[in-house]
Amino acid sequence: MAEEEKSEEEREEELEKLEEELEKELSVHIPIAITPPEHTKLLDRLNAMDEKVEFVAGELAQKQGEKIGTALGILYGAVVGILIFVMFLI
């Protein structure tokens, strides 16, 4: 039994060594990157351009909505006017 216990202890030690080796092999070293000031300036310029594009797109959508609203208003007004005219004829 002493031999079996030693063999079990040896197996456990071997397993621990293998686990340590695997941890060393599988551990990934993540590089640390520092953003240069040019990158932050570029991001600021891109954000400013994005805001301008969003503003212009919003204005264009609003103008398009006004045109559609005007057309629908004229259409509804014409329909109501025709219905009232027909009601007075009867």
N, C-alpha and C positions, 0 to 999 in steps of 0.2 A: 504494500500500500504506500509505503514511503516513496517508492519509485513512481507510482501513479500520481501522487500529490506533487512531486517535483515536476513531473511531465506536465501536469495541469498548470503549475505556476510558470513553468517555462513557456507554455503555450500562451498564457495570459500576457507575459512579458513580450513575447513575439507579436501578439496582437496589438499591444500598446505601441510598440515600435513601428509597426506597419501603419497604425492610425496616425502617428506623428508624421511619418514620411508622406502619407497621403495628404495630410493637412498642409504640409509645406509645399507639395506639388500643386495642390488645388487652390491654394490661396492666391488671389489675384491682387496684384499691387495696382491700385488706382492712381494714375498720375494726377498731380495737382496742376491745374492750369490757371494762370492769372490772365485776366482779360486786359489787353493793352488799351490805353486811352483812346486810340483811334477807333477801336471797336465800340466803345460807349458813345463816342461822337457820332459814329455811323448809325447806331441804334436810335439816338436822339433825332437825327435828321430823318430817318425812316419813319419814326413816330409822328414827326411834324407833317411829313408828306401824307401819311395815312390819314391824319386828322383832316387835312385839306381835301383829300379825295372823298372822305366820308361826308364832309360838309357839302361839297358840290353835288354828290350823289343824292343827298337829302333834298337839296334845293330843286334838283331836276325832278325827283319823284313828287315833290309838292306841286310843281308846275303842271306835271302830267295829271295829278289828281284834280287840280283845279279845272283843267280842260275837260276831263271826264265828268266832273261834277256839273259843269256848265251844260255839257251836252245832255246829261240825264235830266237836268232841271228843265231845259227847253222841251225835251221829249215829254216829261210828265205834264208840263204846262199845256202843251198842245193836246195831249190826251184829255186832260180835265176840261179844257176849253171846248173840245169837240163834244164831250159828253154833256156839258151844260147847254151847248147850242142845240143838240139833239133833243134834250129835255124840253127846251122852250118851243121847239117845232111841234112836239106832240101835244 
